[in-house]
Amino acid sequence: MSRRKTIAGAVLLVVLTFFATTGGYLYLLNVNAADLAGTWQIFHAMQIIKSRYVEETGTDTLVAGAIKGMVGSLGDPHSIYMDPKMYKEFMIETEGSFGGVGIVVGMKDKQLMVVSPIEGTPGDQAGIKSGDQIVKIDGQDTKDMLLDEAVNKIRGPEGSQIVLSIKRGAEPVLDYTVTRSSIQIKTVAGKMLPGQIGYIRISMFNENTGNDFVQKYQELEQQGMKAIVLDLRDNPGGLLEESVKVASKFVPKGPVVSVVDRQGNRETHQSDLAAVKYPTVVLVNGGSASASEIVAGAIQDTGAGTLVGTKTYGKGSVQTLMRLNGGAIKLTIAKYLTPNDRSINGIGIEPDVKVELPQNQPVTTDIQLDKALEIIKSKL
């Protein structure tokens, strides 16, 4: 046998072995022919770039870019790829502390919007409000900017400054210079109001919220609470499980929220509360999103309380985190439905009693809270 035939045979054997091994692996992963063809296109593109691009480019950079592009192609602002650095920051935030200016942002109609400022943070103190559109970050236009890219630009070392160009309604664009700080979040605060009316404010739902809420609720009960106001205004949401813990102190025995995936499989989270214990009013506004809408929707659907304020944000989808090489993909995997099977995604929840705050006028009193107290007193 000639040397050429020997080499050709060896190459053929390697190729066949590769396809047999890879094909078997992909078969186990349930990858079809179209997926396999797409995978080879990505591999081919990477090889072209690595061999022909004017500057040397690392494989990790190209792979991360490809993953980010795939997730971005979904057109879902709530599905994002997080590189290892961003994932680490995300987990710190979920656990209750992170670095930044203290605003929660989201995409709405392809525009970067402030869902809500976090109470007491630099962003809140600077005067940034729910519904503000961020048109520039440090002079860079946010048009066509991905959500995770915007988040990374807003975050930064404690003590550093950032300029956010904000458009609010029909007003001209204003620049807000904000100094970043380490954001320590205490998500639950409460007190007893005159007339033995309990007041609990939840700023977001992290892994401590459910237990902290129950503790504050029990403290108010021990002080003789006769009714309660739950303030979810400017609460951007968070962990579904924590919202169910909170809702289960208000919603009578039965469903709190149902999670439905694309195959129609349904998982329903239940409350085992024997009966509604206290007259309840829930304060909501356009900054109330996601997990806070789960609580508000469950209370409204079951008649466990009255919603006061303005229409909520309208985020009715569920995301899960899947680890990937030190980072993660946060992917929308389901939608959630209220106890009456309402989907509020992109719609929001209309309050039972609408109370708009006056625009461009100094606020001397909380008229939404005043209305809540008026309603509660009529039930005592």
PyMOL commands that set and color helices and strands:
alter all, ss='L'
color gray80, all
select helices_A, chain A and resi 3-28+33-52+59-72+84-95+122-126+147-154+209-222+240-247+291-302+367-379
alter helices_A, ss='H'
color red, helices_A
select strands_A, chain A and resi 80-82+97-100+103-108+111-117+133-137+140-141+161-167+174-179+181-184+188-193+197-202+227-231+254-261+266-271+280-284+306-309+317-324+327-337+353-354
alter strands_A, ss='S'
color yellow, strands_A
deselect
rebuild
show_as cartoon
